[in-house]
Amino acid sequence: MSKHDTQPNPDNREDNVEKLQHMVQDTIQNIEAAHETMKFASGDEKEQIKEKNKRREESIQAMRTEIKDEYHDQQNQ
């Protein structure tokens, strides 16, 4: 079978909200673990951890927005 014979998987969005919620929870756990790590980190490491956690928090906001959008799309189908 050549690469031109393959069919893409159908777009199944039924569990997107659940997957996104799980991703948010994992990211929150990563932030909490990073806070614990900061207790033993040097000044530069602490700054890197703070920056990474800031990006994680931004990602959480984006995922929550996407959760709302996905939920509304599911309700309107």
C-alpha positions as CSV (number, residue, x, y, z in Angstrom):
1,M,0.0,0.0,0.0
2,S,1.5,3.3,-1.0
3,K,1.3,6.5,1.1
4,H,-1.3,7.8,-1.4
5,D,-3.7,5.0,-0.6
6,T,-4.1,5.8,3.1
7,Q,-7.2,7.4,4.4
8,P,-7.1,10.0,7.2
9,N,-8.8,9.1,10.4
10,P,-12.2,10.7,10.8
11,D,-12.4,13.8,13.0
12,N,-13.7,12.4,16.3
13,R,-14.1,15.2,18.8
14,E,-16.4,13.4,21.2
15,D,-13.9,13.2,24.0
16,N,-12.0,16.4,23.4
17,V,-13.4,18.1,26.5
18,E,-12.4,15.1,28.7
19,K,-8.9,15.0,27.1
20,L,-8.4,18.8,27.6
21,Q,-9.6,18.6,31.2
22,H,-7.0,15.8,31.8
23,M,-4.3,18.0,30.2
24,V,-5.2,20.9,32.5
25,Q,-5.0,18.7,35.6
26,D,-1.6,17.3,34.5
27,T,-0.3,20.8,33.9
28,I,-1.5,21.9,37.3
29,Q,0.3,19.0,38.9
30,N,3.5,20.0,37.0
31,I,3.2,23.5,38.4
32,E,2.9,22.1,41.9
33,A,5.8,19.8,41.4
34,A,7.9,22.7,40.1
35,H,7.1,24.7,43.2
36,E,8.5,21.9,45.3
37,T,11.6,21.8,43.2
38,M,12.1,25.5,43.6
39,K,12.8,24.9,47.3
40,F,16.1,23.3,46.3
41,A,17.0,25.3,43.2
42,S,19.6,28.0,42.8
43,G,18.7,31.6,41.8
44,D,18.9,31.0,38.0
45,E,17.1,27.7,38.3
46,K,14.3,29.4,40.3
47,E,13.9,32.0,37.6
48,Q,13.7,29.4,34.9
49,I,11.1,27.5,36.9
50,K,9.1,30.7,37.4
51,E,9.2,31.4,33.6
52,K,8.1,27.8,32.8
53,N,5.3,28.0,35.3
54,K,4.1,31.3,33.7
55,R,4.0,29.6,30.3
56,R,2.1,26.6,31.9
57,E,-0.5,29.0,33.4
58,E,-0.9,30.6,30.0
59,S,-1.4,27.2,28.5
60,I,-4.0,26.3,31.1
61,Q,-6.0,29.5,30.3
62,A,-5.9,28.6,26.6
63,M,-7.0,25.0,27.3
64,R,-9.9,26.2,29.4
65,T,-11.0,28.5,26.6
66,E,-10.8,25.5,24.3
67,I,-12.8,23.4,26.7
68,K,-15.6,26.0,26.7
69,D,-15.6,26.1,22.9
70,E,-15.6,22.3,22.6
71,Y,-18.4,22.0,25.2
72,H,-20.6,24.6,23.3
73,D,-19.9,22.9,20.0
74,Q,-21.1,19.6,21.5
75,Q,-24.2,21.1,22.9
76,N,-25.1,22.7,19.5
77,Q,-24.8,19.5,17.6
